[in-house]
Amino acid sequence: MSIRAILAMAAASAALVAGPAGAQTAAGDDQASYLALATAAGAKAVALSPRADGGVVVGGTLDGQQFALAVPKAWNHQVLLFAHGYSMPDSPVAVSTDPVDKDPALGLFKLAYGQGFAVGHSAYAKAGVGVEAGAKATLRLEGLAERLGATRAYVGGGSMGGSIVMALIEQHPKTFAGGLSACGVTQGWEQEIGGLIDMRAAYNYFTRGTPYALPGEQDLARSALPTLPPAGSTTPPATFQTTQVLKIASPIIRLFADARRDPSGPAAVIIRKVSSLTPFDPDPAAFVFPLVTAGLGMDDMRATFGGNVYGNRGKTYASPALTAAEAATLNRDIQRIDADKAAVAYARVWHRTEGVFSVPLVAVHNQIDALVPYAQAEGLEAAVTAHGDPKLLTLITVPPLRAAIPGAGVDGYVHCGFTPDQMASAWSALRSQVEKR
């Protein structure tokens, strides 16, 4: 999932609950053959849904996970698969049943489908952090597309999906002809989760005892609030999750509102100090998105990775926004946690970028992103320069985009804020590099 706004995650997830369409007969013997081919490839509950443009959507499940693959009438026998980004733990695990009409790929599916490409995506075995699950699901879907007649496969991904792209092209160098990461975790999870934890630690420290303090559990290694309603509750899970998001977001929004009213007051000072200690900008969305992700997702992260991926034990926090005395007190009193070796090892497999791959990769990133900092793109570039072939990497940096934060009444930097023209340029660059090889 690519998350465009964490405040809209619960509603977005609920909109994707619908399962595969009922079995229908597609026009044309070539399309009808997809049913038998998909079944022979191991797909279950396979259904063909004809599209008005003459194409067909092949849907069903692979290893228990829902998938949807749209094949145009005049198929060029190439396929673009897209790995979605992070989703809230305990949210429904599903994908849109028509990847063209409900394009989850930042406009790439509509564009590629119109050029004759089949396009598709798969649900993962779990919500929350799921690089391993997403890579395996996408790899299974590539195998199915190959059985249907694909002779060349591209892989794209947004946010966490960018990490999945890196895992696939580095671990399966002969499967995909090229990769495209948008706003992706393209360096690694030690850095991304480390930024979330540093943000939460600094925010908790400077807001302790103020109206801006976050609710719930304060331990950095734990989620602040649960993502499922208590046993016996009649509240729908999606409604409950939206409420939990707002509980965390509300004091942050109040902090920024007070800072706007008094740019030199205590709220503005807190924002300046917190931001100076983290990779995130002094912006409402760049505080809300990381703190909601950490506040509702840390239990899932620990369970997925097998412990803490990042520890701040021994780290010296320093900032020009702090006096020497303030820095000393901060480093004495800020909460400390330790990284777990097993969790770090797992995160490096799923996935820390090594920078070594043999196919073209295009990475597009906003100069300022509310959830995945630009440092992830810089880390990718450094790894490729040090260990790989820089000619295979095209890094496209685009200006930040601002938009309203759902339900907050304020604007902030967008996570994955790309225009259709920017995504079209990235896709064109990737195609050009692949086709001239």
Phi, psi and chi 1 to 4 in degrees:
 res  aa     phi    psi   chi1   chi2   chi3   chi4
   1 MET       -  119.4   87.3 -127.5 -172.4      -
   2 SER   -84.4  126.4  174.1      -      -      -
   3 ILE   -88.4  116.7  -58.4  175.9      -      -
   4 ARG   -89.0  -36.9 -177.9  173.3  176.3   82.5
   5 ALA  -147.2  116.6      -      -      -      -
   6 ILE   -61.2  -30.2  -68.5 -178.3      -      -
   7 LEU   -65.5  -17.2  -69.9  172.7      -      -
   8 ALA  -103.5    7.0      -      -      -      -
   9 MET   -61.7  -45.2  -76.8 -166.0  -61.3      -
  10 ALA   -63.6  -43.8      -      -      -      -
  11 ALA   -65.8  -39.9      -      -      -      -
  12 ALA   -64.0  -41.6      -      -      -      -
  13 SER   -63.7  -41.8  -63.8      -      -      -
  14 ALA   -62.3  -31.4      -      -      -      -
  15 ALA   -72.1  -11.6      -      -      -      -
  16 LEU  -105.3   13.4  -61.4  178.3      -      -
  17 VAL   -71.0  -27.4  172.2      -      -      -
  18 ALA   -55.5  136.1      -      -      -      -
  19 GLY   -86.4 -173.1      -      -      -      -
  20 PRO   -59.9  148.5  -21.2   32.6      -      -
  21 ALA   -68.8  157.9      -      -      -      -
  22 GLY   -63.7  155.8      -      -      -      -
  23 ALA   -62.2  132.0      -      -      -      -
  24 GLN  -134.3  164.4  -59.3  179.8   44.5      -
  25 THR   -98.6  119.2  -59.4      -      -      -
  26 ALA   -79.8  151.1      -      -      -      -
  27 ALA   -75.1  136.1      -      -      -      -
  28 GLY    98.6  136.6      -      -      -      -
  29 ASP   -64.8  -34.4  -67.8  -20.0      -      -
  30 ASP   -63.0  -42.2   54.7  -21.9      -      -
  31 GLN   -69.3  -41.1  -67.5 -176.2   -0.7      -
  32 ALA   -61.6  -29.8      -      -      -      -
  33 SER   -68.0  -20.6   69.3      -      -      -
  34 TYR   -60.8  -32.4  -64.7  152.4      -      -
  35 LEU   -59.8  -49.8 -177.5   65.8      -      -
  36 ALA   -68.4  -39.5      -      -      -      -
  37 LEU   -65.9  -43.3  -69.4  169.6      -      -
  38 ALA   -65.1  -40.8      -      -      -      -
  39 THR   -63.8  -41.7  -58.5      -      -      -
  40 ALA   -64.7  -26.2      -      -      -      -
  41 ALA   -82.1   -1.0      -      -      -      -
  42 GLY   103.4    1.1      -      -      -      -
  43 ALA   -71.4  148.3      -      -      -      -
  44 LYS  -117.3  158.1  -53.5  -65.2 -176.3 -175.3
  45 ALA    49.8   41.7      -      -      -      -
  46 VAL   -69.7  135.7 -178.6      -      -      -
  47 ALA  -138.2  143.3      -      -      -      -
  48 LEU  -107.4  127.6  -57.5 -176.6      -      -
  49 SER  -120.3  105.0  -59.8      -      -      -
  50 PRO   -61.9  142.5  -20.1   32.7      -      -
  51 ARG  -101.1  154.8  -71.2 -180.0   45.5   81.2
  52 ALA   -63.6  -23.3      -      -      -      -
  53 ASP   -85.2    4.9   56.4   23.6      -      -
  54 GLY    97.4   -9.8      -      -      -      -
  55 GLY   -81.9 -173.5      -      -      -      -
  56 VAL  -146.7  144.6   63.1      -      -      -
  57 VAL  -101.8  122.7  176.0      -      -      -
  58 VAL   -95.8  119.1 -176.4      -      -      -
  59 GLY  -126.1  164.9      -      -      -      -
  60 GLY   155.5 -151.0      -      -      -      -
  61 THR  -132.0  147.1   63.2      -      -      -
  62 LEU  -124.0  120.2  -77.5  167.1      -      -
  63 ASP    51.5   37.7 -159.4   21.6      -      -
  64 GLY    86.3   -3.9      -      -      -      -
  65 GLN  -107.6  133.5  -54.2  -51.5  -46.2      -
  66 GLN   -63.2  141.8  178.9 -160.1  -11.1      -
  67 PHE  -138.9  162.2   73.4   88.5      -      -
  68 ALA  -146.6  130.3      -      -      -      -
  69 LEU  -131.6  116.1 -175.1   69.6      -      -
  70 ALA   -96.0  124.6      -      -      -      -
  71 VAL  -115.4  121.0 -175.5      -      -      -
  72 PRO   -72.0  161.9   25.8  -32.7      -      -
  73 LYS   -60.8  -45.3 -178.9  178.6 -179.0 -179.3
  74 ALA  -101.5   69.6      -      -      -      -
  75 TRP   -70.5  133.4 -174.3   20.1      -      -
  76 ASN   -87.9    6.6   63.2   12.4      -      -
  77 HIS    63.4   29.4  -66.6  -78.9      -      -
  78 GLN  -119.3  156.0  -60.0 -176.9   73.7      -
  79 VAL  -138.1  141.3   62.4      -      -      -
  80 LEU  -114.3  119.4  169.0   63.1      -      -
  81 LEU  -106.7  145.5  -55.5  179.8      -      -
  82 PHE  -127.6  130.0 -167.0   83.2      -      -
  83 ALA   -97.3  120.8      -      -      -      -
  84 HIS   -74.3  170.6   69.2   69.7      -      -
  85 GLY   -94.4 -162.1      -      -      -      -
  86 TYR   -65.2  141.6  178.3   85.7      -      -
  87 SER  -128.2  155.5   58.3      -      -      -
  88 MET   -60.7  134.3 -175.4 -175.4  -64.6      -
  89 PRO   -52.5  142.6  -26.2   35.2      -      -
  90 ASP    70.7   11.2  -60.4  -47.8      -      -
  91 SER   -85.8  160.8   60.0      -      -      -
  92 PRO   -58.8  139.5  -23.4   33.9      -      -
  93 VAL   -99.0  102.3  178.2      -      -      -
  94 ALA  -163.0  166.2      -      -      -      -
  95 VAL  -131.5  164.3  -65.6      -      -      -
  96 SER   -65.4  141.0   58.4      -      -      -
  97 THR   -77.5  -17.0   54.6      -      -      -
  98 ASP  -128.3  101.4 -172.5  -32.6      -      -
  99 PRO   -69.6   -9.3   23.8  -31.9      -      -
 100 VAL   -88.4  -51.0 -179.1      -      -      -
 101 ASP   -67.2  -37.1  -73.7  -13.3      -      -
 102 LYS  -116.6   74.2  -65.5 -176.5  177.9  179.5
 103 ASP   -71.4  113.7 -173.8  -13.1      -      -
 104 PRO   -91.0    2.0   36.9  -35.1      -      -
 105 ALA  -105.1   33.1      -      -      -      -
 106 LEU    58.0   33.0  -58.0  168.0      -      -
 107 GLY    92.4   -9.0      -      -      -      -
 108 LEU   -66.3  -38.3  -74.4  178.7      -      -
 109 PHE   -63.7  -47.1  -85.0  171.4      -      -
 110 LYS   -59.6  -43.0  -75.5 -175.5  172.6   66.1
 111 LEU   -64.4  -52.2  178.2   62.7      -      -
 112 ALA   -66.2  -40.4      -      -      -      -
 113 TYR   -60.2  -40.7 -177.4   84.0      -      -
 114 GLY   -66.2  -19.2      -      -      -      -
 115 GLN   -93.5    4.0  -64.5  169.5  -16.5      -
 116 GLY   100.3    5.8      -      -      -      -
 117 PHE   -87.0  142.8  -73.5   74.4      -      -
 118 ALA   -73.8  145.9      -      -      -      -
 119 VAL  -134.6  142.9  -62.9      -      -      -
 120 GLY  -163.5  166.6      -      -      -      -
 121 HIS  -151.9  166.4   57.1  166.0      -      -
 122 SER  -135.5  147.6  175.1      -      -      -
 123 ALA   -72.5  159.8      -      -      -      -
 124 TYR  -103.9  165.9  -51.9  159.6      -      -
 125 ALA   -71.1  -14.5      -      -      -      -
 126 LYS  -148.8  154.2   66.5 -179.5  -65.0  -64.8
 127 ALA   -84.3  179.1      -      -      -      -
 128 GLY    76.9 -149.1      -      -      -      -
 129 VAL   -70.0  127.5  173.9      -      -      -
 130 GLY  -153.2   51.7      -      -      -      -
 131 VAL   -66.5  -47.5  176.9      -      -      -
 132 GLU   -62.1  -47.5  179.6  179.2    9.0      -
 133 ALA   -62.3  -41.4      -      -      -      -
 134 GLY   -68.5  -39.6      -      -      -      -
 135 ALA   -64.4  -43.4      -      -      -      -
 136 LYS   -67.0  -39.8  -69.5  179.3  176.0  178.4
 137 ALA   -65.6  -41.9      -      -      -      -
 138 THR   -68.2  -37.3  -55.4      -      -      -
 139 LEU   -65.1  -40.2 -160.0   60.4      -      -
 140 ARG   -63.0  -39.5  -75.9 -167.1  -63.5  -92.6
 141 LEU   -68.6  -34.6 -173.3   55.2      -      -
 142 GLU   -62.5  -40.8 -170.5  -78.0  -27.9      -
 143 GLY   -61.7  -39.7      -      -      -      -
 144 LEU   -65.1  -45.1  173.0   65.1      -      -
 145 ALA   -59.9  -38.1      -      -      -      -
 146 GLU   -63.7  -41.1 -168.8  172.5  -25.7      -
 147 ARG   -64.2  -30.9  -69.4  -69.9  -66.4  -89.8
 148 LEU   -77.6  -13.9  -63.8 -174.4      -      -
 149 GLY   128.0    4.1      -      -      -      -
 150 ALA   -69.2  133.2      -      -      -      -
 151 THR  -109.5  -10.2   56.7      -      -      -
 152 ARG  -148.0  134.7  175.9 -175.0  -75.9  167.8
 153 ALA  -124.3  136.2      -      -      -      -
 154 TYR  -111.1  152.6  -67.2   78.1      -      -
 155 VAL  -129.5  133.4   62.9      -      -      -
 156 GLY  -126.0  166.7      -      -      -      -
 157 GLY  -168.4  151.3      -      -      -      -
 158 GLY  -121.0  138.5      -      -      -      -
 159 SER    62.2 -117.5 -166.7      -      -      -
 160 MET   -58.3  -30.7 -178.2 -177.9   75.5      -
 161 GLY   -59.9  -27.3      -      -      -      -
 162 GLY   -65.4  -35.1      -      -      -      -
 163 SER   -66.2  -37.5 -176.9      -      -      -
 164 ILE   -64.9  -41.5  -67.2  169.9      -      -
 165 VAL   -57.4  -46.4  168.9      -      -      -
 166 MET   -62.6  -42.5  -62.6  -49.7  -55.3      -
 167 ALA   -61.6  -41.5      -      -      -      -
 168 LEU   -69.9  -45.4  -72.8  170.5      -      -
 169 ILE   -75.7  -23.4   65.4  171.7      -      -
 170 GLU   -86.0  -33.7  -68.8 -167.3  -21.0      -
 171 GLN   -93.1  -20.8  -64.1  176.2    4.0      -
 172 HIS  -130.9   70.5  -59.2  -85.7      -      -
 173 PRO   -65.6  -16.9   23.6  -34.5      -      -
 174 LYS  -105.4    1.5  -63.2 -177.8  178.9 -179.1
 175 THR   -86.7  -41.7  -58.7      -      -      -
 176 PHE  -114.0  142.1  -63.6   96.1      -      -
 177 ALA   -80.6  -19.9      -      -      -      -
 178 GLY  -173.3  161.2      -      -      -      -
 179 GLY  -131.3  151.0      -      -      -      -
 180 LEU  -134.0  119.9 -166.4  158.8      -      -
 181 SER  -110.4  129.5  167.5      -      -      -
 182 ALA  -116.0  123.3      -      -      -      -
 183 CYS    50.5   38.2   53.6      -      -      -
 184 GLY   -89.5  157.2      -      -      -      -
 185 VAL   -79.8   79.8 -179.3      -      -      -
 186 THR   -99.5   -1.3   49.8      -      -      -
 187 GLN  -100.5  -59.6 -178.6 -179.2   19.7      -
 188 GLY   168.5  166.7      -      -      -      -
 189 TRP   -80.8  -21.7  -71.3   95.3      -      -
 190 GLU   -60.6  -42.2  -67.1  166.5   82.6      -
 191 GLN   -73.4  -43.7  -66.6   77.8   16.3      -
 192 GLU   -66.6  -50.9  176.1   65.9   16.0      -
 193 ILE   -68.9  -33.0  -66.1  176.9      -      -
 194 GLY   -59.8  -40.3      -      -      -      -
 195 GLY   -64.8  -39.7      -      -      -      -
 196 LEU   -63.0  -42.9  -59.6 -179.5      -      -
 197 ILE   -69.5  -41.6  -70.6  174.9      -      -
 198 ASP   -62.4  -39.6  -78.8  -21.0      -      -
 199 MET   -61.8  -47.5  164.2   63.7   83.9      -
 200 ARG   -66.3  -39.6 -170.0  178.1  176.2 -166.0
 201 ALA   -63.9  -45.9      -      -      -      -
 202 ALA   -67.8  -41.0      -      -      -      -
 203 TYR   -64.4  -45.9 -170.5   92.1      -      -
 204 ASN   -59.8  -41.2  -75.8   -7.5      -      -
 205 TYR   -63.9  -48.8  175.2   84.4      -      -
 206 PHE   -81.9  -15.5  -74.7  109.1      -      -
 207 THR  -104.7    0.9   60.4      -      -      -
 208 ARG   -57.3  127.3 -170.3  176.5  -59.8  136.6
 209 GLY    80.2    9.0      -      -      -      -
 210 THR  -112.8  168.0   74.7      -      -      -
 211 PRO   -68.3   -7.0  -17.3   29.7      -      -
 212 TYR   -97.0    0.3  -43.4  118.3      -      -
 213 ALA   -64.3  145.7      -      -      -      -
 214 LEU   -76.5  149.5  -60.1  178.4      -      -
 215 PRO   -80.7  167.9   31.5  -36.3      -      -
 216 GLY    80.0 -156.3      -      -      -      -
 217 GLU   -62.1  131.2  173.3   65.2   58.4      -
 218 GLN   -95.7  -13.7  -61.8  -62.9  -62.0      -
 219 ASP   -61.6  125.1 -175.8   -7.9      -      -
 220 LEU   -61.5  -26.4  -61.1  177.3      -      -
 221 ALA   -86.0    0.1      -      -      -      -
 222 ARG  -124.3  155.8  -62.5  -71.0  -50.4  -80.3
 223 SER   -67.9  145.8  -66.5      -      -      -
 224 ALA   -72.0  -38.7      -      -      -      -
 225 LEU  -137.4  153.2  -60.8  172.5      -      -
 226 PRO   -74.0  160.1   27.2  -34.6      -      -
 227 THR  -109.1    1.2   51.9      -      -      -
 228 LEU  -121.8  141.5  -76.2  178.4      -      -
 229 PRO   -65.3  155.2   20.3  -29.2      -      -
 230 PRO   -64.8  157.7   21.6  -31.6      -      -
 231 ALA   -55.3  136.4      -      -      -      -
 232 GLY    87.9   -8.0      -      -      -      -
 233 SER   -71.8  144.7  172.5      -      -      -
 234 THR   -97.2    2.1   58.5      -      -      -
 235 THR   -73.0  127.2  -57.8      -      -      -
 236 PRO   -59.6  141.9  -21.7   32.7      -      -
 237 PRO   -54.2  -40.9  -28.5   36.1      -      -
 238 ALA   -63.9  -40.6      -      -      -      -
 239 THR   -65.2  -42.6  -58.6      -      -      -
 240 PHE   -60.9  -43.9 -179.4   82.2      -      -
 241 GLN   -65.3  -40.3  -70.0  172.7   -7.4      -
 242 THR   -60.6  -41.2  -60.9      -      -      -
 243 THR   -62.5  -40.9  -60.8      -      -      -
 244 GLN   -65.8  -40.6  -59.0  -62.6   76.3      -
 245 VAL   -59.5  -45.9  169.8      -      -      -
 246 LEU   -66.5  -31.9  -67.3  174.8      -      -
 247 LYS   -61.8  -38.9  -76.0  179.9 -179.2  177.5
 248 ILE   -78.3  -39.8  -66.8  177.1      -      -
 249 ALA   -71.3  -31.8      -      -      -      -
 250 SER   -59.2  -49.4  -66.8      -      -      -
 251 PRO   -65.4  -27.9   18.7  -29.8      -      -
 252 ILE   -69.9  -43.9  -56.0  167.9      -      -
 253 ILE   -62.4  -39.1  -61.9  -56.9      -      -
 254 ARG   -63.3  -40.4  179.1  176.7  179.1  179.9
 255 LEU   -57.1  -47.2  172.4   71.4      -      -
 256 PHE   -71.3  -33.0  -82.9   87.0      -      -
 257 ALA   -64.5  -42.9      -      -      -      -
 258 ASP   -66.9  -35.2  -72.7   -8.6      -      -
 259 ALA   -66.9  -35.8      -      -      -      -
 260 ARG   -66.2  -37.9  -75.6 -163.6  -54.1  -86.7
 261 ARG   -70.1  -31.9  -77.3 -169.3  -72.6  -90.3
 262 ASP  -138.4   86.7 -175.9    1.2      -      -
 263 PRO   -61.4  -13.9  -23.3   34.4      -      -
 264 SER  -112.6    7.7   60.6      -      -      -
 265 GLY   -84.1 -175.6      -      -      -      -
 266 PRO   -59.6  -38.7  -22.8   32.8      -      -
 267 ALA   -63.5  -44.0      -      -      -      -
 268 ALA   -64.2  -35.5      -      -      -      -
 269 VAL   -64.7  -43.1  171.4      -      -      -
 270 ILE   -59.9  -47.4  -70.5  172.8      -      -
 271 ILE   -58.8  -45.3  -67.1  168.8      -      -
 272 ARG   -63.3  -42.6 -175.2  167.4   61.7 -109.7
 273 LYS   -70.2  -43.8  -70.5  179.5  176.6  179.1
 274 VAL   -61.9  -48.7  170.3      -      -      -
 275 SER   -61.5  -35.6  178.4      -      -      -
 276 SER   -67.5  -15.7   72.9      -      -      -
 277 LEU  -103.9    2.8  -65.5  165.3      -      -
 278 THR  -133.1  168.9   76.8      -      -      -
 279 PRO   -82.9    8.0   28.7  -33.8      -      -
 280 PHE  -106.0  147.8  -61.0  102.0      -      -
 281 ASP   -76.7  158.4  -79.2   73.4      -      -
 282 PRO   -77.2   74.1   26.9  -33.3      -      -
 283 ASP  -141.6  144.4  168.8   83.8      -      -
 284 PRO   -55.7  -47.6  -25.2   33.2      -      -
 285 ALA   -68.3  -34.9      -      -      -      -
 286 ALA   -73.4   -8.1      -      -      -      -
 287 PHE   -98.9  -45.6  -87.8   48.6      -      -
 288 VAL   -63.2  -49.7  168.6      -      -      -
 289 PHE   -61.7  -51.1  -72.8   12.8      -      -
 290 PRO   -62.9  -40.1  -23.2   34.4      -      -
 291 LEU   -73.1  -33.7  -70.8  169.1      -      -
 292 VAL   -67.9  -42.6  167.8      -      -      -
 293 THR   -61.3  -46.9  -57.9      -      -      -
 294 ALA   -69.9  -39.7      -      -      -      -
 295 GLY   -68.7  -27.9      -      -      -      -
 296 LEU  -110.7   -8.9  -63.3 -180.0      -      -
 297 GLY  -117.0   -3.4      -      -      -      -
 298 MET   -67.5  -35.9 -163.4   55.3   61.9      -
 299 ASP   -62.4  -41.9  -72.4  -11.5      -      -
 300 ASP   -65.5  -40.5  170.3   74.1      -      -
 301 MET   -61.2  -45.2  -67.7  176.7 -163.9      -
 302 ARG   -63.7  -41.3  -79.9  175.9   51.3   83.5
 303 ALA   -67.2  -39.4      -      -      -      -
 304 THR   -69.6  -46.1  -58.5      -      -      -
 305 PHE   -84.8  -15.4  -70.3  104.6      -      -
 306 GLY    84.5   32.0      -      -      -      -
 307 GLY   137.4 -164.4      -      -      -      -
 308 ASN   -82.3  125.6  -65.1  -32.8      -      -
 309 VAL   -77.4  -26.8  169.3      -      -      -
 310 TYR  -133.0  140.5  172.2   83.9      -      -
 311 GLY  -130.6  145.4      -      -      -      -
 312 ASN  -109.9   13.8   63.3   -8.7      -      -
 313 ARG   -63.4  125.0 -175.6   84.5   57.0 -166.6
 314 GLY    87.9   -8.6      -      -      -      -
 315 LYS   -74.5  136.1  176.8  173.7 -178.4  173.9
 316 THR  -100.5  113.9  -60.8      -      -      -
 317 TYR   -82.9  128.6  -69.2   92.4      -      -
 318 ALA  -139.3  148.0      -      -      -      -
 319 SER  -163.7  141.2  161.9      -      -      -
 320 PRO   -62.9  -17.2  -19.6   31.3      -      -
 321 ALA   -78.7   -7.1      -      -      -      -
 322 LEU  -113.7  141.9  -56.4  177.2      -      -
 323 THR   -73.6  168.3   66.1      -      -      -
 324 ALA   -60.7  -39.9      -      -      -      -
 325 ALA   -67.2  -41.0      -      -      -      -
 326 GLU   -64.2  -40.4  -72.3  173.9  -30.3      -
 327 ALA   -65.2  -40.3      -      -      -      -
 328 ALA   -63.8  -44.2      -      -      -      -
 329 THR   -66.0  -41.4  -57.0      -      -      -
 330 LEU   -58.8  -49.3  167.4   71.1      -      -
 331 ASN   -67.9  -23.6  -78.6  -70.9      -      -
 332 ARG   -78.2  -37.1 -176.7 -167.1   67.8 -158.1
 333 ASP  -108.4  -14.7  -64.4  -19.7      -      -
 334 ILE   -65.4  146.4 -162.9  168.9      -      -
 335 GLN   -66.2  141.7 -173.5 -170.5  -13.2      -
 336 ARG  -119.0  141.7  -56.5  -73.9 -177.4  170.8
 337 ILE  -134.6  161.0   60.3  173.2      -      -
 338 ASP  -108.4  144.8  -64.1  -59.8      -      -
 339 ALA   -77.4  149.8      -      -      -      -
 340 ASP  -103.2  128.8  -63.1  -54.3      -      -
 341 LYS   -56.5  -42.3  -70.0 -177.2  179.1  179.4
 342 ALA   -64.2  -38.4      -      -      -      -
 343 ALA   -67.6  -41.6      -      -      -      -
 344 VAL   -62.8  -42.2  172.2      -      -      -
 345 ALA   -62.4  -43.2      -      -      -      -
 346 TYR   -64.5  -42.0  179.2   85.8      -      -
 347 ALA   -64.1  -29.0      -      -      -      -
 348 ARG   -76.3  -26.0  -69.8  179.4  180.0  179.1
 349 VAL   -80.0  -39.7  174.7      -      -      -
 350 TRP  -128.2   75.0  -58.2  105.0      -      -
 351 HIS  -151.4  126.2 -176.7   73.8      -      -
 352 ARG   -97.9  128.7 -179.0 -178.3   70.6  175.6
 353 THR   -68.4  129.8  -63.8      -      -      -
 354 GLU   -91.9  -20.2  -61.4  -63.1  -28.4      -
 355 GLY    84.2    9.7      -      -      -      -
 356 VAL  -114.7  108.1 -179.6      -      -      -
 357 PHE  -150.5  162.5   43.4   86.8      -      -
 358 SER  -118.5   11.2   56.8      -      -      -
 359 VAL  -127.5  158.4  -62.3      -      -      -
 360 PRO   -61.5  141.2  -24.5   35.4      -      -
 361 LEU  -130.6  129.2  171.0   68.9      -      -
 362 VAL  -111.0  125.9  172.4      -      -      -
 363 ALA  -119.9  120.5      -      -      -      -
 364 VAL  -112.5  132.5   56.1      -      -      -
 365 HIS  -145.8  139.7 -146.9  104.6      -      -
 366 ASN   -70.8  143.3  -66.3  107.3      -      -
 367 GLN   -59.3  -33.6 -176.7   64.0   53.5      -
 368 ILE  -128.0  126.3  -59.7  174.6      -      -
 369 ASP  -130.1  137.4 -175.6  -70.5      -      -
 370 ALA   -73.5  -15.8      -      -      -      -
 371 LEU  -128.9  -39.5 -175.6   57.4      -      -
 372 VAL  -112.8  101.2  178.8      -      -      -
 373 PRO   -61.0  156.4  -23.0   33.8      -      -
 374 TYR   -60.7  -20.5 -172.9   72.5      -      -
 375 ALA   -57.8  -25.7      -      -      -      -
 376 GLN   -64.5  -39.0  -73.8  -76.3  -25.0      -
 377 ALA   -68.7  -40.8      -      -      -      -
 378 GLU   -64.9  -38.1  -65.7  173.8  -36.3      -
 379 GLY   -65.1  -39.3      -      -      -      -
 380 LEU   -60.9  -47.8  166.6   64.1      -      -
 381 GLU   -61.2  -40.9 -173.4  173.8   38.2      -
 382 ALA   -65.7  -39.5      -      -      -      -
 383 ALA   -66.1  -42.0      -      -      -      -
 384 VAL   -66.5  -41.0  173.3      -      -      -
 385 THR   -62.3  -38.8  -60.2      -      -      -
 386 ALA   -79.0  -35.4      -      -      -      -
 387 HIS  -125.4  -17.4  -54.8  -66.7      -      -
 388 GLY  -119.4 -150.5      -      -      -      -
 389 ASP  -112.6  102.9 -177.2   -7.7      -      -
 390 PRO   -59.0  -22.5  -24.5   34.9      -      -
 391 LYS   -67.6  -19.8  -64.4 -171.1  -62.2  -64.2
 392 LEU   -83.8  -12.4  -68.0  173.9      -      -
 393 LEU  -105.3  127.4  173.1   64.0      -      -
 394 THR  -115.8  112.5  -59.6      -      -      -
 395 LEU  -101.2  117.6  176.6   58.5      -      -
 396 ILE  -107.7  117.9  -59.2  174.4      -      -
 397 THR  -105.7  126.8  -58.0      -      -      -
 398 VAL  -121.5  156.4  -58.8      -      -      -
 399 PRO   -61.9  156.5  -20.5   32.4      -      -
 400 PRO   -69.1  157.9   25.7  -33.6      -      -
 401 LEU  -121.4  139.6 -178.4   68.7      -      -
 402 ARG  -114.0  146.4  -64.1 -176.0   67.8   82.9
 403 ALA  -155.2  167.8      -      -      -      -
 404 ALA   -66.9  136.8      -      -      -      -
 405 ILE   -80.8  120.4  -56.6  174.4      -      -
 406 PRO   -52.7  126.1  -26.6   35.5      -      -
 407 GLY    77.4    1.7      -      -      -      -
 408 ALA  -104.5  -21.5      -      -      -      -
 409 GLY    77.3   12.5      -      -      -      -
 410 VAL  -136.7  160.9  -63.8      -      -      -
 411 ASP   -94.8  158.5  -70.8   -9.3      -      -
 412 GLY  -161.9  170.6      -      -      -      -
 413 TYR   -64.7  142.2  -71.2  117.9      -      -
 414 VAL   -88.8  145.8  171.4      -      -      -
 415 HIS   -90.1  123.7  172.4   43.8      -      -
 416 CYS    65.9   55.6  -56.3      -      -      -
 417 GLY   -96.6   79.6      -      -      -      -
 418 PHE  -117.8  145.6  -52.3  116.6      -      -
 419 THR   -85.7  161.1   67.2      -      -      -
 420 PRO   -57.2  -37.1  -27.2   35.8      -      -
 421 ASP   -66.0  -37.6  -74.8  -14.4      -      -
 422 GLN   -66.4  -41.9  -70.9  166.3  -14.0      -
 423 MET   -68.8  -35.7  -67.6  -53.3  -61.2      -
 424 ALA   -64.4  -39.1      -      -      -      -
 425 SER   -65.8  -39.7  -65.7      -      -      -
 426 ALA   -64.4  -43.5      -      -      -      -
 427 TRP   -65.9  -42.0  171.4 -121.0      -      -
 428 SER   -62.5  -40.7  177.0      -      -      -
 429 ALA   -63.0  -41.2      -      -      -      -
 430 LEU   -66.7  -47.4  179.2   60.4      -      -
 431 ARG   -57.7  -44.3  -77.1 -167.1   61.8 -171.2
 432 SER   -60.4  -43.6  175.2      -      -      -
 433 GLN   -68.2  -39.4  -67.7  179.0   46.2      -
 434 VAL   -67.3  -44.2  168.8      -      -      -
 435 GLU   -71.5  -22.1  -69.1  169.0   -0.3      -
 436 LYS   -93.4    1.5   70.4 -176.9 -179.3 -176.7
 437 ARG   -78.0      -  -77.0  167.2   64.7   85.1
